[in-house]
Amino acid sequence: METKGTKITFRLAAKEVELLNAKVGQTRVGKSEFIRRAILGMPIHSATDHQMVSELKRLGALMKHQYPKHSNWLDHEKKDYWQLMSRLNALASRLQENILKGQ
């Protein structure tokens, strides 16, 4: 990638500034990087994507602690529990991979 050296300034109407600030506020990048990515057609991920990965991982960790080691769960209940855990972890991993790939 080229070195960033040229500064460009331009004017926006007050409503356009509000819109830009709102859109930038939904991401984890600054205004310059947001505009740069938009111009170059690069992905701009919302902060929600990153929060979702963290939340899915957190829920998986909480669920793991809920599994009763000494219980009278039936085999199919245990199987269902572990399938759910597996799906939750797979979703978190897939979302994180997509974020890293820029999709």
TORTIKOL-662139 format. One line per field, with one value per residue (C-alpha): x, y, z; residue in one letter; residue number from 1. Coordinates in nm, 4 decimals, always signed. Example, Ala and Ser with C-alpha at 12.3 -4.5 7.8 and 13.67 -1.06 7.14 Angstrom:
% residues 2
px: (+1.2300 +1.3670)
py: (-0.4500 -0.1060)
pz: (+0.7800 +0.7140)
pado: (A S)
drenfi: (1 2)
***
This chain:
% residues 103
px: (+0.0000 +0.1199 +0.2358 -0.0298 +0.1060 -0.1468 -0.4043 -0.7391 -1.0000 -1.3577 -1.6770 -1.9907 -2.3306 -2.4186 -2.6513 -2.3792 -2.1360 -2.3968 -2.4479 -2.0735 -2.0217 -2.3104 -2.1728 -1.8183 -1.9551 -2.0906 -1.7442 -1.4096 -1.2180 -1.1654 -1.3094 -1.0066 -0.9869 -1.3648 -1.3545 -1.0426 -1.2080 -1.5294 -1.3423 -1.1313 -1.4267 -1.2699 -1.4906 -1.6053 -1.7164 -1.9485 -1.8464 -2.1482 -1.9680 -1.6860 -1.9292 -2.1241 -1.8141 -1.7375 -2.0958 -2.1152 -1.7921 -1.9160 -2.2441 -2.0571 -1.8384 -2.1450 -2.3225 -2.0184 -2.0410 -2.4092 -2.3422 -2.4109 -2.1297 -2.3237 -2.6782 -2.9467 -2.9485 -3.0474 -2.7988 -2.9998 -3.0108 -2.6325 -2.5975 -2.8309 -2.6357 -2.2999 -2.4429 -2.5657 -2.2243 -2.0562 -2.2902 -2.2375 -1.8594 -1.8759 -2.0865 -1.8435 -1.5477 -1.7148 -1.8115 -1.4588 -1.3094 -1.5424 -1.4383 -1.0702 -1.1233 -1.3104 -1.6469)
py: (+0.0000 +0.3488 +0.5907 +0.8351 +1.1769 +1.4000 +1.5729 +1.6422 +1.8722 +1.9157 +2.0698 +1.8908 +2.0189 +1.9873 +1.6923 +1.5194 +1.5602 +1.4124 +1.1186 +1.0623 +1.0770 +0.8344 +0.5853 +0.6128 +0.5703 +0.2288 +0.1038 +0.0509 +0.2849 +0.6593 +0.9025 +0.9027 +0.5241 +0.5003 +0.7354 +0.5647 +0.2217 +0.3511 +0.5060 +0.1943 -0.0424 -0.2101 -0.3713 -0.1598 -0.3762 -0.2522 -0.2697 -0.4980 -0.7729 -0.7764 -0.7543 -1.0477 -1.2695 -1.1804 -1.2415 -1.5801 -1.6872 -1.5612 -1.7508 -2.0664 -2.0323 -1.9775 -2.2772 -2.4953 -2.4280 -2.5221 -2.8776 -3.0961 -3.3468 -3.5658 -3.5666 -3.7894 -3.6388 -3.8818 -3.9589 -3.7662 -3.4605 -3.4699 -3.5077 -3.2122 -2.9994 -3.0696 -3.0165 -2.6746 -2.5938 -2.7032 -2.4901 -2.1863 -2.2185 -2.2743 -1.9590 -1.7509 -1.8883 -1.8322 -1.4768 -1.4026 -1.5536 -1.3417 -1.0294 -1.1112 -1.1923 -0.8664 -1.0123)
pz: (+0.0000 -0.0781 +0.1864 +0.2913 +0.2161 +0.0443 +0.2608 +0.0970 +0.2448 +0.1333 +0.2578 +0.3704 +0.4692 +0.8390 +0.7698 +0.5685 +0.8586 +1.0943 +0.8583 +0.8198 +1.1963 +1.2536 +1.0014 +1.1353 +1.4882 +1.3919 +1.2979 +1.4649 +1.2311 +1.2200 +0.9660 +0.7377 +0.7277 +0.6782 +0.3783 +0.2406 +0.2612 +0.1060 -0.1869 -0.2464 -0.2121 +0.0894 +0.3530 +0.6449 +0.9341 +1.1970 +1.5595 +1.5980 +1.4020 +1.6556 +1.9453 +1.8018 +1.7933 +2.1547 +2.2610 +2.0869 +2.2545 +2.5910 +2.5566 +2.4646 +2.7740 +2.9931 +2.8435 +2.8987 +3.2729 +3.2746 +3.1632 +3.4653 +3.5051 +3.7435 +3.6152 +3.4914 +3.1424 +2.8777 +2.6020 +2.3418 +2.5731 +2.6095 +2.2326 +2.1705 +2.4187 +2.2539 +1.9051 +2.0163 +2.1641 +1.8431 +1.6284 +1.8521 +1.8304 +1.4533 +1.4076 +1.6118 +1.4153 +1.0783 +1.1665 +1.2851 +0.9655 +0.7516 +0.9393 +0.8886 +0.5181 +0.4706 +0.3717)
pado: (M E T K G T K I T F R L A A K E V E L L N A K V G Q T R V G K S E F I R R A I L G M P I H S A T D H Q M V S E L K R L G A L M K H Q Y P K H S N W L D H E K K D Y W Q L M S R L N A L A S R L Q E N I L K G Q)
drenfi: (1 2 3 4 5 6 7 8 9 10 11 12 13 14 15 16 17 18 19 20 21 22 23 24 25 26 27 28 29 30 31 32 33 34 35 36 37 38 39 40 41 42 43 44 45 46 47 48 49 50 51 52 53 54 55 56 57 58 59 60 61 62 63 64 65 66 67 68 69 70 71 72 73 74 75 76 77 78 79 80 81 82 83 84 85 86 87 88 89 90 91 92 93 94 95 96 97 98 99 100 101 102 103)
***
